[in-house]
Amino acid sequence: MQSRKWPTLALCMLGLLASGCAGLTKTPAPEPAPAPASAPQPPPRPPTFQATDWGALPDWGGDNLAEALPALLLSCGSLKSQPEWQATCAAAAQIPSVDPAAVRHFFESSFVPYAVHNADGSTDGLVTGYYEPLLRGSRTPGKTYRFPVYGVPDDLLVVELTEALPNLKGMRLRGRLQGNKVVPYYTRAEIERGEAAVRGREILWVDDAVELFFLQVQGSGQVKLPSGEIVRIGFAEHNGHPYNSIGRVLVERGELPQDKASMQGIKQWGKQNPDLLPLLLQQNPAYVFFREMPSSSPGPVGALGVALTPARSVAVDSSVMPLGAPVFLSSTWPLSARPLNRLVLAQDTGSAIKGAVRADFFWGFGDEAGQLAGRMRQSGRMWVLYPRGFEPRLP
């Protein structure tokens, strides 16, 4: 879906322009009452990156860095045109991955580790997990395959806000036209009730509404057709509504304890409450549209535009973390105190991934990966590795 430029009137109606809106409404707004005098508030503190040494990274010497090198080379496919990455990516391409000592020397001589701090100065954050699920589906609907997987609808507008306000770099607004007004796009409930223009945009039909919901949460997956053919689908767009955790909804209602509000716990609740399930799913207004991916792709494609590597790729908040960079993650395995310390690559994003010390760990494909991803909600710390001679900067 191509972004389109919105007229000034539309941006004014949404409050996105601070000036240039005079004369666009029939009735002038009344003069506001004078605000009481108050001391000016300092601007919010941005996240920070603090240079450190390799000894500060927990169990840095115990990680098999050769496993992360192929993922770095994939990142370099997108980064090598940037000046700070050119020499490093060229050197990475010459390192024999079968020589662990050479790989370690490359990383330690080519990068500087920077401890990542949240805006409040803290260094701990949330680490969750995601995976690539396998669903059962068909290219035609039927009694078994009743739930459509939609492509991007024609009436979904995606606006690059930088065109209106340069300080909103990288931010997008999604909506639709209603007459001559721009309004939010349809919610999940409205789409499922047939109010959106999605008929004819079906890519596939699948046999399970809950699996389709979690496919949208994961952002990509594979679908096995009756013929045995496997179709890979990936994120194309979303409806612009914020993600709302249905696990949190069940906890707040007292229907699941906190430690059971995992993907597995939610699926079990759905089996026990089939009549209540549709309304629960609609508590999350966000909705994802998909596209069919090339069968030759070695894995799901993340926001960086490269295939994700199981257990070596993470999703981050790209508004505060440099997308594509190596990141050393120090966390624990799901529902465990077992250390999970390893070098990963920041190659994806997600609507629920917000903040500097925040990561979504990609576990890979299939049921085992799904078991790990669904139970992962751990604390963690992060160090971003940046080419020597340069400093990481906020995107």
One Martini backbone bead per residue (centre of mass of N, CA, C, O) as a GRO file, in nm:
protein
  395
    1MET     BB    1   0.093   0.038   0.026
    2GLN     BB    2   0.063   0.360  -0.052
    3SER     BB    3   0.135   0.655   0.037
    4ARG     BB    4  -0.057   0.950   0.116
    5LYS     BB    5  -0.144   1.274   0.077
    6TRP     BB    6  -0.283   1.494   0.289
    7PRO     BB    7  -0.481   1.732   0.343
    8THR     BB    8  -0.486   1.999   0.542
    9LEU     BB    9  -0.771   1.956   0.655
   10ALA     BB   10  -0.726   1.673   0.769
   11LEU     BB   11  -0.494   1.750   0.964
   12CYS     BB   12  -0.656   1.955   1.126
   13MET     BB   13  -0.883   1.764   1.230
   14LEU     BB   14  -0.640   1.590   1.384
   15GLY     BB   15  -0.420   1.797   1.503
   16LEU     BB   16  -0.132   1.806   1.314
   17LEU     BB   17  -0.148   2.119   1.298
   18ALA     BB   18  -0.024   2.425   1.434
   19SER     BB   19  -0.056   2.552   1.145
   20GLY     BB   20  -0.265   2.660   0.874
   21CYS     BB   21  -0.597   2.653   0.984
   22ALA     BB   22  -0.708   2.908   0.909
   23GLY     BB   23  -1.041   2.913   0.771
   24LEU     BB   24  -1.147   2.592   0.793
   25THR     BB   25  -1.375   2.707   0.972
   26LYS     BB   26  -1.682   2.850   1.030
   27THR     BB   27  -1.629   2.859   1.348
   28PRO     BB   28  -1.480   3.021   1.575
   29ALA     BB   29  -1.296   2.984   1.837
   30PRO     BB   30  -1.277   3.048   2.146
   31GLU     BB   31  -1.120   3.210   2.376
   32PRO     BB   32  -0.903   3.123   2.593
   33ALA     BB   33  -0.819   3.101   2.898
   34PRO     BB   34  -0.590   3.191   3.096
   35ALA     BB   35  -0.317   3.052   3.204
   36PRO     BB   36  -0.160   2.960   3.461
   37ALA     BB   37   0.113   3.019   3.614
   38SER     BB   38   0.417   2.834   3.535
   39ALA     BB   39   0.660   2.630   3.533
   40PRO     BB   40   0.864   2.509   3.322
   41GLN     BB   41   0.890   2.214   3.154
   42PRO     BB   42   1.086   1.971   3.103
   43PRO     BB   43   1.197   1.775   2.885
   44PRO     BB   44   1.205   1.471   2.798
   45ARG     BB   45   1.403   1.209   2.854
   46PRO     BB   46   1.613   1.040   2.680
   47PRO     BB   47   1.761   0.792   2.581
   48THR     BB   48   2.066   0.607   2.653
   49PHE     BB   49   2.423   0.570   2.569
   50GLN     BB   50   2.685   0.368   2.726
   51ALA     BB   51   2.999   0.322   2.730
   52THR     BB   52   3.184   0.011   2.735
   53ASP     BB   53   3.286  -0.308   2.819
   54TRP     BB   54   3.294  -0.647   2.774
   55GLY     BB   55   3.282  -0.720   3.088
   56ALA     BB   56   2.974  -0.609   3.123
   57LEU     BB   57   2.887  -0.866   2.972
   58PRO     BB   58   2.712  -1.134   3.034
   59ASP     BB   59   2.877  -1.396   2.914
   60TRP     BB   60   3.033  -1.314   2.653
   61GLY     BB   61   3.246  -1.557   2.632
   62GLY     BB   62   3.003  -1.792   2.599
   63ASP     BB   63   2.931  -1.706   2.321
   64ASN     BB   64   2.841  -1.803   1.988
   65LEU     BB   65   2.915  -1.576   1.746
   66ALA     BB   66   2.888  -1.743   1.479
   67GLU     BB   67   2.568  -1.747   1.492
   68ALA     BB   68   2.548  -1.421   1.431
   69LEU     BB   69   2.685  -1.355   1.158
   70PRO     BB   70   2.461  -1.412   0.944
   71ALA     BB   71   2.272  -1.192   1.059
   72LEU     BB   72   2.461  -0.954   1.007
   73LEU     BB   73   2.475  -0.990   0.697
   74LEU     BB   74   2.179  -0.924   0.659
   75SER     BB   75   2.190  -0.639   0.773
   76CYS     BB   76   2.403  -0.533   0.564
   77GLY     BB   77   2.207  -0.520   0.323
   78SER     BB   78   2.086  -0.240   0.464
   79LEU     BB   79   2.361  -0.084   0.590
   80LYS     BB   80   2.611  -0.047   0.378
   81SER     BB   81   2.527   0.259   0.285
   82GLN     BB   82   2.621   0.347   0.556
   83PRO     BB   83   2.900   0.495   0.666
   84GLU     BB   84   2.932   0.341   0.954
   85TRP     BB   85   2.901   0.040   0.796
   86GLN     BB   86   3.092  -0.022   0.560
   87ALA     BB   87   3.353  -0.143   0.689
   88THR     BB   88   3.218  -0.356   0.870
   89CYS     BB   89   3.068  -0.515   0.646
   90ALA     BB   90   3.316  -0.582   0.478
   91ALA     BB   91   3.459  -0.744   0.704
   92ALA     BB   92   3.236  -0.956   0.761
   93ALA     BB   93   3.255  -1.095   0.471
   94GLN     BB   94   3.564  -1.214   0.552
   95ILE     BB   95   3.462  -1.399   0.775
   96PRO     BB   96   3.504  -1.709   0.908
   97SER     BB   97   3.252  -1.893   1.063
   98VAL     BB   98   3.450  -2.149   1.142
   99ASP     BB   99   3.607  -1.917   1.322
  100PRO     BB  100   3.561  -1.821   1.635
  101ALA     BB  101   3.807  -1.636   1.689
  102ALA     BB  102   3.763  -1.446   1.444
  103VAL     BB  103   3.482  -1.352   1.520
  104ARG     BB  104   3.551  -1.229   1.794
  105HIS     BB  105   3.763  -1.030   1.695
  106PHE     BB  106   3.577  -0.872   1.514
  107PHE     BB  107   3.376  -0.766   1.724
  108GLU     BB  108   3.591  -0.640   1.931
  109SER     BB  109   3.729  -0.449   1.697
  110SER     BB  110   3.452  -0.317   1.554
  111PHE     BB  111   3.318  -0.267   1.840
  112VAL     BB  112   3.099  -0.093   2.073
  113PRO     BB  113   2.960  -0.106   2.381
  114TYR     BB  114   2.619  -0.004   2.478
  115ALA     BB  115   2.438   0.095   2.726
  116VAL     BB  116   2.095   0.076   2.789
  117HIS     BB  117   1.872   0.348   2.863
  118ASN     BB  118   1.619   0.471   2.990
  119ALA     BB  119   1.456   0.764   3.043
  120ASP     BB  120   1.487   0.705   3.375
  121GLY     BB  121   1.783   0.532   3.381
  122SER     BB  122   1.721   0.256   3.345
  123THR     BB  123   1.817  -0.108   3.255
  124ASP     BB  124   1.538  -0.238   3.266
  125GLY     BB  125   1.324  -0.481   3.090
  126LEU     BB  126   1.118  -0.620   2.851
  127VAL     BB  127   1.091  -0.976   2.755
  128THR     BB  128   0.974  -1.130   2.477
  129GLY     BB  129   0.795  -1.354   2.244
  130TYR     BB  130   0.828  -1.501   1.910
  131TYR     BB  131   0.678  -1.658   1.609
  132GLU     BB  132   0.623  -1.917   1.360
  133PRO     BB  133   0.338  -2.035   1.254
  134LEU     BB  134   0.110  -2.314   1.194
  135LEU     BB  135  -0.144  -2.347   0.958
  136ARG     BB  136  -0.469  -2.428   0.843
  137GLY     BB  137  -0.559  -2.419   0.486
  138SER     BB  138  -0.708  -2.224   0.207
  139ARG     BB  139  -0.798  -2.080  -0.112
  140THR     BB  140  -1.083  -2.180  -0.017
  141PRO     BB  141  -1.383  -2.186   0.103
  142GLY     BB  142  -1.544  -2.360   0.388
  143LYS     BB  143  -1.642  -2.548   0.647
  144THR     BB  144  -1.346  -2.546   0.761
  145TYR     BB  145  -1.267  -2.274   0.595
  146ARG     BB  146  -1.382  -1.960   0.751
  147PHE     BB  147  -1.115  -1.779   0.795
  148PRO     BB  148  -0.993  -1.487   0.690
  149VAL     BB  149  -0.710  -1.370   0.505
  150TYR     BB  150  -0.606  -1.045   0.467
  151GLY     BB  151  -0.547  -0.803   0.271
  152VAL     BB  152  -0.512  -0.494   0.159
  153PRO     BB  153  -0.717  -0.245   0.158
  154ASP     BB  154  -0.807   0.016  -0.056
  155ASP     BB  155  -0.909   0.228   0.194
  156LEU     BB  156  -0.626   0.238   0.312
  157LEU     BB  157  -0.453   0.489   0.479
  158VAL     BB  158  -0.104   0.603   0.447
  159VAL     BB  159   0.076   0.839   0.648
  160GLU     BB  160   0.344   1.050   0.625
  161LEU     BB  161   0.415   1.281   0.872
  162THR     BB  162   0.667   1.426   0.759
  163GLU     BB  163   0.513   1.601   0.548
  164ALA     BB  164   0.399   1.787   0.790
  165LEU     BB  165   0.608   1.681   1.033
  166PRO     BB  166   0.942   1.640   1.076
  167ASN     BB  167   0.933   1.549   1.394
  168LEU     BB  168   0.772   1.271   1.274
  169LYS     BB  169   0.976   1.068   1.210
  170GLY     BB  170   0.847   0.751   1.106
  171MET     BB  171   0.552   0.832   1.118
  172ARG     BB  172   0.215   0.696   1.106
  173LEU     BB  173  -0.110   0.721   0.947
  174ARG     BB  174  -0.432   0.564   0.985
  175GLY     BB  175  -0.712   0.544   0.746
  176ARG     BB  176  -1.016   0.705   0.613
  177LEU     BB  177  -1.264   0.796   0.396
  178GLN     BB  178  -1.551   1.025   0.481
  179GLY     BB  179  -1.596   1.175   0.235
  180ASN     BB  180  -1.413   1.471   0.346
  181LYS     BB  181  -1.310   1.277   0.572
  182VAL     BB  182  -1.089   1.172   0.826
  183VAL     BB  183  -1.081   0.845   0.962
  184PRO     BB  184  -1.067   0.584   1.126
  185TYR     BB  185  -1.020   0.276   1.104
  186TYR     BB  186  -1.130  -0.020   1.140
  187THR     BB  187  -1.198  -0.243   1.358
  188ARG     BB  188  -1.209  -0.559   1.437
  189ALA     BB  189  -1.516  -0.573   1.477
  190GLU     BB  190  -1.589  -0.430   1.207
  191ILE     BB  191  -1.450  -0.627   1.019
  192GLU     BB  192  -1.604  -0.889   1.122
  193ARG     BB  193  -1.893  -0.746   1.040
  194GLY     BB  194  -1.838  -0.615   0.736
  195GLU     BB  195  -1.761  -0.290   0.716
  196ALA     BB  196  -1.529  -0.348   0.545
  197ALA     BB  197  -1.331  -0.344   0.235
  198VAL     BB  198  -1.254  -0.695   0.211
  199ARG     BB  199  -1.386  -0.800  -0.017
  200GLY     BB  200  -1.150  -0.974  -0.223
  201ARG     BB  201  -0.885  -0.982  -0.001
  202GLU     BB  202  -0.839  -1.275   0.005
  203ILE     BB  203  -0.588  -1.519   0.048
  204LEU     BB  204  -0.707  -1.698   0.286
  205TRP     BB  205  -0.822  -1.987   0.471
  206VAL     BB  206  -0.899  -2.085   0.802
  207ASP     BB  207  -0.980  -2.309   1.096
  208ASP     BB  208  -0.886  -2.077   1.320
  209ALA     BB  209  -0.938  -1.796   1.510
  210VAL     BB  210  -0.706  -1.804   1.718
  211GLU     BB  211  -0.473  -1.854   1.520
  212LEU     BB  212  -0.524  -1.594   1.364
  213PHE     BB  213  -0.478  -1.398   1.592
  214PHE     BB  214  -0.178  -1.494   1.650
  215LEU     BB  215  -0.074  -1.431   1.373
  216GLN     BB  216  -0.106  -1.124   1.413
  217VAL     BB  217   0.083  -1.101   1.654
  218GLN     BB  218   0.338  -1.216   1.501
  219GLY     BB  219   0.319  -1.131   1.163
  220SER     BB  220   0.373  -1.442   1.084
  221GLY     BB  221   0.353  -1.737   0.857
  222GLN     BB  222   0.224  -2.069   0.801
  223VAL     BB  223   0.036  -2.253   0.541
  224LYS     BB  224  -0.143  -2.553   0.515
  225LEU     BB  225  -0.254  -2.727   0.260
  226PRO     BB  226  -0.428  -2.998   0.145
  227SER     BB  227  -0.182  -3.066  -0.062
  228GLY     BB  228   0.087  -2.962   0.125
  229GLU     BB  229   0.125  -2.686   0.081
  230ILE     BB  230   0.336  -2.404   0.156
  231VAL     BB  231   0.247  -2.084   0.294
  232ARG     BB  232   0.388  -1.769   0.311
  233ILE     BB  233   0.321  -1.505   0.546
  234GLY     BB  234   0.308  -1.140   0.580
  235PHE     BB  235   0.335  -0.837   0.670
  236ALA     BB  236   0.165  -0.531   0.544
  237GLU     BB  237  -0.063  -0.422   0.753
  238HIS     BB  238  -0.261  -0.191   0.952
  239ASN     BB  239  -0.532  -0.015   1.122
  240GLY     BB  240  -0.399   0.175   1.373
  241HIS     BB  241  -0.462   0.032   1.624
  242PRO     BB  242  -0.416  -0.045   1.935
  243TYR     BB  243  -0.282  -0.268   2.137
  244ASN     BB  244  -0.464  -0.530   2.322
  245SER     BB  245  -0.451  -0.736   2.586
  246ILE     BB  246  -0.629  -1.031   2.647
  247GLY     BB  247  -0.483  -1.130   2.896
  248ARG     BB  248  -0.540  -0.880   3.068
  249VAL     BB  249  -0.843  -0.901   3.057
  250LEU     BB  250  -0.864  -1.175   3.207
  251VAL     BB  251  -0.727  -1.080   3.464
  252GLU     BB  252  -0.922  -0.840   3.533
  253ARG     BB  253  -1.175  -1.050   3.543
  254GLY     BB  254  -1.068  -1.327   3.689
  255GLU     BB  255  -1.013  -1.577   3.461
  256LEU     BB  256  -0.695  -1.530   3.504
  257PRO     BB  257  -0.397  -1.577   3.600
  258GLN     BB  258  -0.102  -1.432   3.544
  259ASP     BB  259   0.060  -1.716   3.494
  260LYS     BB  260  -0.180  -1.792   3.254
  261ALA     BB  261  -0.146  -1.532   3.042
  262SER     BB  262  -0.090  -1.696   2.790
  263MET     BB  263  -0.128  -1.834   2.494
  264GLN     BB  264  -0.209  -2.108   2.613
  265GLY     BB  265  -0.420  -2.001   2.817
  266ILE     BB  266  -0.606  -1.866   2.607
  267LYS     BB  267  -0.671  -2.117   2.441
  268GLN     BB  268  -0.799  -2.275   2.671
  269TRP     BB  269  -1.023  -2.073   2.729
  270GLY     BB  270  -1.152  -2.092   2.445
  271LYS     BB  271  -1.237  -2.394   2.469
  272GLN     BB  272  -1.422  -2.334   2.732
  273ASN     BB  273  -1.533  -2.042   2.568
  274PRO     BB  274  -1.666  -2.022   2.268
  275ASP     BB  275  -1.893  -1.795   2.300
  276LEU     BB  276  -1.676  -1.568   2.418
  277LEU     BB  277  -1.438  -1.539   2.219
  278PRO     BB  278  -1.508  -1.316   2.007
  279LEU     BB  279  -1.527  -1.082   2.219
  280LEU     BB  280  -1.241  -1.103   2.320
  281LEU     BB  281  -1.084  -1.048   2.054
  282GLN     BB  282  -1.227  -0.756   2.025
  283GLN     BB  283  -1.054  -0.613   2.252
  284ASN     BB  284  -0.865  -0.604   2.002
  285PRO     BB  285  -0.850  -0.354   1.756
  286ALA     BB  286  -0.630  -0.474   1.617
  287TYR     BB  287  -0.520  -0.523   1.263
  288VAL     BB  288  -0.391  -0.760   1.025
  289PHE     BB  289  -0.228  -0.753   0.712
  290PHE     BB  290  -0.142  -0.953   0.428
  291ARG     BB  291   0.122  -1.135   0.248
  292GLU     BB  292   0.266  -1.310   0.009
  293MET     BB  293   0.550  -1.504   0.011
  294PRO     BB  294   0.822  -1.627  -0.089
  295SER     BB  295   0.925  -1.958  -0.095
  296SER     BB  296   1.248  -1.883  -0.074
  297SER     BB  297   1.232  -1.791   0.200
  298PRO     BB  298   1.412  -1.861   0.502
  299GLY     BB  299   1.210  -1.647   0.638
  300PRO     BB  300   1.082  -1.418   0.803
  301VAL     BB  301   1.012  -1.077   0.751
  302GLY     BB  302   1.123  -0.791   0.866
  303ALA     BB  303   1.148  -0.447   0.896
  304LEU     BB  304   1.437  -0.451   0.749
  305GLY     BB  305   1.401  -0.680   0.501
  306VAL     BB  306   1.485  -0.947   0.652
  307ALA     BB  307   1.554  -1.246   0.755
  308LEU     BB  308   1.494  -1.429   1.024
  309THR     BB  309   1.673  -1.555   1.312
  310PRO     BB  310   1.676  -1.796   1.515
  311ALA     BB  311   1.778  -1.672   1.827
  312ARG     BB  312   1.901  -1.381   1.657
  313SER     BB  313   1.631  -1.217   1.670
  314VAL     BB  314   1.481  -0.886   1.716
  315ALA     BB  315   1.247  -0.673   1.851
  316VAL     BB  316   1.211  -0.315   1.835
  317ASP     BB  317   1.233   0.028   1.898
  318SER     BB  318   1.301   0.236   1.624
  319SER     BB  319   1.284   0.523   1.777
  320VAL     BB  320   1.549   0.424   1.983
  321MET     BB  321   1.667   0.199   1.791
  322PRO     BB  322   1.899   0.060   1.582
  323LEU     BB  323   1.830  -0.078   1.299
  324GLY     BB  324   2.043  -0.378   1.258
  325ALA     BB  325   2.186  -0.403   1.513
  326PRO     BB  326   2.370  -0.522   1.749
  327VAL     BB  327   2.259  -0.716   2.045
  328PHE     BB  328   2.298  -0.754   2.384
  329LEU     BB  329   2.130  -1.008   2.570
  330SER     BB  330   1.999  -1.007   2.915
  331SER     BB  331   1.835  -1.296   3.038
  332THR     BB  332   1.568  -1.538   3.048
  333TRP     BB  333   1.406  -1.804   3.043
  334PRO     BB  334   1.111  -1.923   3.039
  335LEU     BB  335   1.007  -1.964   3.351
  336SER     BB  336   1.311  -1.870   3.448
  337ALA     BB  337   1.665  -1.847   3.573
  338ARG     BB  338   1.790  -1.906   3.313
  339PRO     BB  339   2.024  -1.793   3.124
  340LEU     BB  340   2.002  -1.534   2.849
  341ASN     BB  341   2.304  -1.489   2.669
  342ARG     BB  342   2.309  -1.290   2.365
  343LEU     BB  343   2.361  -1.232   2.032
  344VAL     BB  344   2.173  -0.998   1.845
  345LEU     BB  345   1.932  -0.869   1.602
  346ALA     BB  346   1.781  -0.566   1.498
  347GLN     BB  347   1.504  -0.670   1.265
  348ASP     BB  348   1.245  -0.561   1.425
  349THR     BB  349   0.899  -0.488   1.491
  350GLY     BB  350   0.628  -0.353   1.714
  351SER     BB  351   0.341  -0.224   1.853
  352ALA     BB  352   0.435  -0.344   2.157
  353ILE     BB  353   0.728  -0.213   2.109
  354LYS     BB  354   0.824  -0.006   2.385
  355GLY     BB  355   1.130   0.118   2.418
  356ALA     BB  356   1.455   0.067   2.485
  357VAL     BB  357   1.421  -0.171   2.705
  358ARG     BB  358   1.299  -0.368   2.445
  359ALA     BB  359   1.206  -0.712   2.360
  360ASP     BB  360   1.156  -0.950   2.085
  361PHE     BB  361   1.200  -1.290   2.070
  362PHE     BB  362   1.305  -1.505   1.816
  363TRP     BB  363   1.239  -1.861   1.802
  364GLY     BB  364   1.076  -1.940   1.536
  365PHE     BB  365   0.946  -2.254   1.428
  366GLY     BB  366   0.670  -2.381   1.576
  367ASP     BB  367   0.576  -2.538   1.865
  368GLU     BB  368   0.827  -2.496   2.039
  369ALA     BB  369   0.850  -2.194   1.986
  370GLY     BB  370   0.564  -2.132   2.093
  371GLN     BB  371   0.609  -2.220   2.386
  372LEU     BB  372   0.829  -2.009   2.444
  373ALA     BB  373   0.691  -1.747   2.351
  374GLY     BB  374   0.421  -1.769   2.527
  375ARG     BB  375   0.610  -1.764   2.814
  376MET     BB  376   0.754  -1.491   2.756
  377ARG     BB  377   0.827  -1.271   3.057
  378GLN     BB  378   1.104  -1.093   3.097
  379SER     BB  379   1.388  -0.973   3.220
  380GLY     BB  380   1.619  -0.709   3.088
  381ARG     BB  381   1.921  -0.636   2.907
  382MET     BB  382   2.106  -0.387   2.700
  383TRP     BB  383   2.343  -0.387   2.418
  384VAL     BB  384   2.479  -0.184   2.181
  385LEU     BB  385   2.646  -0.235   1.876
  386TYR     BB  386   2.898  -0.015   1.747
  387PRO     BB  387   3.091   0.122   1.538
  388ARG     BB  388   3.395   0.213   1.547
  389GLY     BB  389   3.390   0.577   1.568
  390PHE     BB  390   3.090   0.561   1.659
  391GLU     BB  391   2.763   0.677   1.757
  392PRO     BB  392   2.476   0.624   1.879
  393ARG     BB  393   2.154   0.721   1.751
  394LEU     BB  394   1.871   0.858   1.724
  395PRO     BB  395   1.640   0.811   1.468
   0.00000   0.00000   0.00000
